Every structure is written in structure tokens, then in C-alpha cells.
């Protein structure tokens, strides 16, 4: 059940994402966009599962969904789970692909390399109302890996209980990353449990994430790790405003010439999750 859109800007819509399943049968990427499909192409209403993107199938990218060659479809109302790949266990977005990903659950995916849940190398992807949970990377970016030429925009996204060597929730090596109304909690790594930002592969002056109206809580070993030590010409900046951050400014670990803009409205108060022990990170009315 492996699908290739082959450049056709069509809508492929399932009846119910809980019961309408496309199973990759461990035989490569489950769904492929590789011919410049536009936002008029849509995949909606499915569970995408059991993809296995490794060299024996011609590509080691994108176990669940592979996006290359500037392909930028709409991916809506999906469950993407139990897929694996060398890069991008759930979704791989490369070659300036800029998909719109909306109303999706991306969980229990794995990558040997980068991007357990999602890998973005370039382009301007948009994520709206997404849950990324229990994804694992053997290297960088348990939930999301953002490469140096990508500019992801995240709104109403939850990253929960993801794991990686660096950047349990997000590994950020990008010029621009925007997070609004995003909850990042329970993610783990050796450094940068919530976000690990690094500019070791870039030159010149770059910017770092801009975070607004978001919650960073109980990520281990720290909420943020900023690393520009390997890039002497880089000047990184993390901007946080109107957000709830466990440990406050002390939760930011800096290595190199990075700076933090601690804006207005930030607090360090228990966010009052409904039931964190059972992974329900919605907020109580008392929050």
C-alpha cells in the first residue's frame, strides 16, 4: 500500500483517520511526493503506518511521508505512526518542500539519524494543531529536526515525551523558527530537552527561535541549550515572550556567543496540566 502522487495535484481523502489505514508493509516510504506537487494536492483522513525507509528501498528518508523536489501538498487530519527511517521517521521534507500540515497526530516514529517525528532541511513548512509524541531519534531532533535552510512556523503544536541525543523536542539549526501557542513538555536528551539550537554549520549572523504564548515544562536536562561555540562568526538570539518556562531564564544553557531576549509576560508557574502522569497535557481551567 505504498502511494506515489507522481505530480498529480489531486485530493486523496479517507473516510476516517482512525479506521482508514495505509500500511507501508515495511517496504519503503508509505506516501511519496517527489514531483513538485502544490498545495492543491491533498492527503487527508488516513492513518499512515508501518513505513520503513532504508537503503534497500532506494531511499533512507521519510518512513511515513517523503517530500522532495519542492513538493508542498496539504497534509490534513492524519495519524502518522510506527514508521522508521534513517532521516525523518514520520515525515521527511527536503529540497525546499513547504507542506501545510494540519490537524495531525505524529507518534511512535523512529529515526536512526535525525528527525524522529519530522525532518525539515529547507523550505517554509507550516504546522497547525499538531501533536508530536513519543518519537525517537538516535541523533538530533526527537520530535522535529530543522535544518539550516528551513523556516518552520509552528502554531498550536504539542511536543510531548520525544527523545533524542540532542534536542529531545526540537533540534534547531535553522535561520528562522517561530513557535506560537506551543507546548513542549516531557522531552529528554543529553542536551536541550526542549530545544537544542546550533549554528555550527552556518556562517554569518543568524537568528534563533522566536517563542510566543507557549509552555516549556519538565524537559530534561534543561528547557533550552544554545550552541554557537563552533561558529565564531555566528551571533544567535533566542527570543521568548508571554510564555511559561520551567526554571525561568535559568533554564537556558548557553555555549558560545548566543544571547537571550527575555521579553514581557514570561512566568515560571506550574501550568496545571490535566493529568501529566498519564500524558494529558491539556490545561486545567485553573491554569
C-alpha positions as CSV (number, residue, x, y, z in Angstrom):
1,X,0.0,0.0,0.0
2,X,2.7,2.5,-0.9
3,X,1.5,5.6,-2.8
4,X,3.3,8.0,-5.1
5,X,1.3,11.1,-6.2
6,X,3.5,11.3,-9.3
7,X,3.0,15.1,-9.7
8,X,-0.8,14.9,-9.7
9,X,-2.4,17.7,-7.8
10,X,-5.3,15.6,-6.6
11,X,-7.1,15.1,-3.3
12,X,-6.8,11.6,-1.7
13,X,-9.3,11.5,1.2
14,X,-10.1,8.7,3.6
15,X,-13.4,8.1,5.4
16,X,-11.9,8.2,8.9
17,X,-8.3,8.5,10.0
18,X,-8.9,6.1,12.9
19,X,-10.0,3.3,10.7
20,X,-8.8,4.1,7.1
21,X,-5.3,2.8,7.1
22,X,-2.5,2.9,4.5
23,X,0.1,0.3,5.7
24,X,3.5,0.5,4.2
25,X,4.3,-3.1,5.0
26,X,7.9,-2.2,5.9
27,X,8.7,-1.7,2.2
28,X,9.9,1.9,1.8
29,X,8.1,5.2,2.4
30,X,4.3,4.9,2.7
31,X,3.4,8.1,0.7
32,X,5.7,9.9,-1.7
33,X,5.5,13.4,-3.1
34,X,8.6,13.9,-5.4
35,X,7.3,15.8,-8.4
36,X,6.7,19.3,-7.2
37,X,3.1,18.8,-6.1
38,X,1.4,22.1,-4.9
39,X,-1.0,22.9,-2.1
40,X,-3.8,21.8,-4.4
41,X,-2.6,18.3,-3.7
42,X,-4.1,16.9,-0.5
43,X,-3.8,13.8,1.6
44,X,-6.4,13.6,4.4
45,X,-8.3,11.2,6.6
46,X,-5.8,8.3,6.9
47,X,-3.6,6.5,9.3
48,X,-0.1,6.3,7.7
49,X,1.8,3.4,9.3
50,X,4.5,0.8,9.1
51,X,6.7,2.6,6.7
52,X,10.4,1.6,6.5
53,X,12.7,4.0,4.6
54,X,16.2,2.4,4.4
55,X,18.8,2.0,1.7
56,X,17.4,-1.3,0.4
57,X,14.3,0.5,-0.8
58,X,16.2,3.2,-2.7
59,X,15.8,6.0,-0.1
60,X,16.5,6.3,3.6
61,X,14.3,9.3,4.0
62,X,10.7,9.6,5.3
63,X,9.4,6.4,6.7
64,X,5.8,7.7,6.7
65,X,5.8,10.5,4.1
66,X,8.6,11.6,1.8
67,X,8.5,15.2,0.4
68,X,11.2,16.3,-2.0
69,X,11.6,18.4,-5.2
70,X,9.8,21.4,-3.8
71,X,6.6,19.4,-3.2
72,X,4.3,21.3,-1.0
73,X,0.9,19.5,-0.5
74,X,-1.6,19.8,2.2
75,X,-1.4,17.0,4.8
76,X,-4.5,17.2,7.0
77,X,-6.4,15.1,9.5
78,X,-3.8,12.3,9.6
79,X,-2.3,9.9,12.1
80,X,1.3,9.1,11.2
81,X,2.6,6.4,13.5
82,X,5.1,3.5,13.8
83,X,7.2,4.4,10.9
84,X,11.0,4.4,10.7
85,X,13.8,5.8,8.5
86,X,17.4,6.9,8.6
87,X,16.1,10.5,8.4
88,X,12.6,11.6,9.2
89,X,10.9,8.6,10.7
90,X,7.4,10.1,10.3
91,X,7.9,12.8,7.7
92,X,10.9,13.9,5.6
93,X,10.7,17.4,3.9
94,X,13.7,18.3,1.7
95,X,14.6,20.2,-1.4
96,X,12.6,23.4,-0.5
97,X,9.4,21.5,0.2
98,X,6.9,23.6,2.1
99,X,3.9,21.5,3.1
100,X,1.0,22.7,5.2
101,X,0.5,20.1,7.9
102,X,-2.7,20.5,9.9
103,X,-4.8,18.5,12.5
104,X,-2.4,15.6,12.7
105,X,-1.0,13.2,15.3
106,X,2.6,12.1,14.7
107,X,3.6,9.5,17.2
108,X,5.9,6.5,17.9
109,X,8.1,7.1,14.9
110,X,11.9,6.5,14.9
111,X,14.9,7.6,13.0
112,X,18.5,6.3,13.2
113,X,19.8,9.7,12.3
114,X,17.8,13.0,12.5
115,X,14.2,13.8,13.0
116,X,12.3,11.0,14.8
117,X,8.9,12.6,14.1
118,X,9.7,15.2,11.3
119,X,12.8,16.2,9.4
120,X,12.9,19.6,7.6
121,X,16.0,20.6,5.6
122,X,14.7,23.6,3.7
123,X,11.6,25.4,2.7
124,X,8.9,27.1,4.8
125,X,6.7,24.3,6.3
126,X,3.6,25.3,8.3
127,X,2.4,23.1,11.3
128,X,-1.0,23.9,12.8
129,X,-2.8,21.9,15.5
130,X,-0.3,19.0,15.6
131,X,0.6,16.5,18.3
132,X,4.1,15.0,18.2
133,X,4.6,12.4,20.9
134,X,6.9,9.5,21.7
135,X,9.1,9.9,18.7
136,X,12.7,8.9,18.9
137,X,15.9,10.0,17.1
138,X,19.3,8.3,17.5
139,X,20.9,11.7,16.8
140,X,19.2,15.1,16.7
141,X,15.6,16.2,16.9
142,X,13.4,13.6,18.6
143,X,10.2,15.5,17.7
144,X,11.4,17.8,14.9
145,X,14.7,18.4,13.2
146,X,15.1,21.8,11.5
147,X,18.0,22.1,9.0
148,X,19.9,25.3,8.2
149,X,17.7,26.4,5.2
150,X,14.3,25.7,6.7
151,X,11.9,28.3,8.2
152,X,9.2,26.3,10.0
153,X,6.2,28.1,11.5
154,X,4.5,26.2,14.4
155,X,1.1,27.2,15.9
156,X,-0.9,25.2,18.4
157,X,1.6,22.4,18.4
158,X,2.3,20.0,21.3
159,X,5.6,18.1,21.6
160,X,5.4,15.5,24.3
161,X,7.7,12.8,25.5
162,X,10.0,12.7,22.5
163,X,13.7,11.6,22.8
164,X,17.0,12.3,21.1
165,X,20.7,12.6,21.7
166,X,20.4,16.4,21.1
167,X,17.1,18.3,21.1
168,X,14.5,16.0,22.6
169,X,11.6,18.1,21.4
170,X,13.3,20.2,18.6
171,X,16.7,20.4,17.1
172,X,17.1,23.8,15.5
173,X,19.9,24.6,13.1
174,X,17.7,27.0,11.1
175,X,17.7,30.6,10.3
176,X,14.1,31.1,11.4
177,X,11.9,29.1,13.7
178,X,8.6,30.5,15.0
179,X,6.6,28.9,17.8
180,X,3.2,30.3,18.9
181,X,0.8,28.7,21.3
182,X,3.0,25.6,21.6
183,X,3.5,23.2,24.5
184,X,6.8,21.4,24.8
185,X,7.0,19.1,27.8
186,X,8.4,15.8,29.0
187,X,11.0,15.6,26.2
188,X,14.5,14.2,27.0
189,X,18.0,14.3,25.6
190,X,21.7,14.6,26.6
191,X,21.4,18.4,25.9
192,X,18.5,20.6,25.1
193,X,15.5,18.6,26.3
194,X,13.0,21.2,24.9
195,X,15.1,22.8,22.2
196,X,18.7,22.5,21.1
197,X,19.8,25.3,18.8
198,X,23.1,25.1,17.0
199,X,24.7,27.2,14.2
200,X,27.8,25.0,13.8
201,X,27.1,24.5,10.1
202,X,26.3,28.2,9.3
203,X,28.3,31.3,8.7
204,X,27.4,35.0,9.2
205,X,24.8,36.4,11.6
206,X,21.8,34.2,12.1
207,X,18.7,34.4,14.3
208,X,17.4,31.7,16.6
209,X,13.8,30.7,17.7
210,X,11.1,33.2,18.5
211,X,8.7,31.8,21.1
212,X,5.4,33.4,22.0
213,X,2.5,32.3,24.2
214,X,4.0,28.9,24.8
215,X,4.8,26.5,27.6
216,X,8.1,24.8,28.2
217,X,7.9,22.5,31.2
218,X,9.7,19.5,32.6
219,X,12.1,18.9,29.7
220,X,15.3,17.2,30.7
221,X,18.1,18.1,31.3
222,X,17.1,21.7,30.5
223,X,14.5,23.6,28.5
224,X,16.9,25.2,26.1
225,X,20.5,24.6,25.0
226,X,22.1,27.3,22.7
227,X,25.3,26.3,21.0
228,X,27.2,28.7,18.7
229,X,30.7,27.8,20.1
230,X,31.7,26.1,16.9
231,X,30.8,29.0,14.7
232,X,32.9,32.0,15.7
233,X,31.1,34.4,13.3
234,X,27.6,33.4,14.4
235,X,25.5,35.6,16.7
236,X,22.4,33.7,17.8
237,X,19.5,35.1,19.6
238,X,16.6,33.3,21.4
239,X,13.5,35.4,22.0
240,X,10.9,34.3,24.5
241,X,7.8,36.3,25.4
242,X,4.4,35.7,27.2
243,X,5.4,32.2,27.9
244,X,5.6,29.8,30.9
245,X,9.1,28.4,31.2
246,X,10.1,26.0,34.0
247,X,13.1,27.5,35.8
248,X,12.7,30.8,34.0
249,X,15.8,32.3,32.5
250,X,18.0,29.8,34.4
251,X,16.5,27.1,32.1
252,X,18.6,28.4,29.2
253,X,22.1,26.9,28.9
254,X,24.4,28.9,26.6
255,X,27.6,27.7,25.0
256,X,29.3,30.4,22.8
257,X,28.1,33.8,21.8
258,X,24.4,33.3,21.9
259,X,22.1,35.8,23.7
260,X,18.6,35.6,25.1
261,X,15.9,38.2,24.8
262,X,13.7,37.6,27.8
263,X,10.6,39.6,26.8
264,X,7.5,40.7,28.5
265,X,5.0,38.5,30.1
266,X,7.1,35.4,30.9
267,X,6.4,33.4,34.1
268,X,7.6,30.3,35.9
269,X,4.5,28.8,37.4
270,X,3.1,25.3,37.3
271,X,0.9,25.3,34.1
272,X,-1.6,22.9,35.7
273,X,-1.8,20.1,33.2
274,X,-4.9,17.9,33.5
275,X,-3.0,14.7,34.1
276,X,0.7,14.8,33.3
277,X,1.3,11.3,34.7
278,X,-1.0,9.9,32.1
279,X,0.2,12.2,29.3
280,X,-2.8,14.5,29.2
281,X,-1.1,17.9,28.8
282,X,-4.2,19.9,28.2
283,X,-4.6,22.7,30.7
284,X,-7.0,22.8,33.7
285,X,-9.5,25.6,34.0
286,X,-7.4,26.8,37.0
287,X,-4.3,27.3,34.9
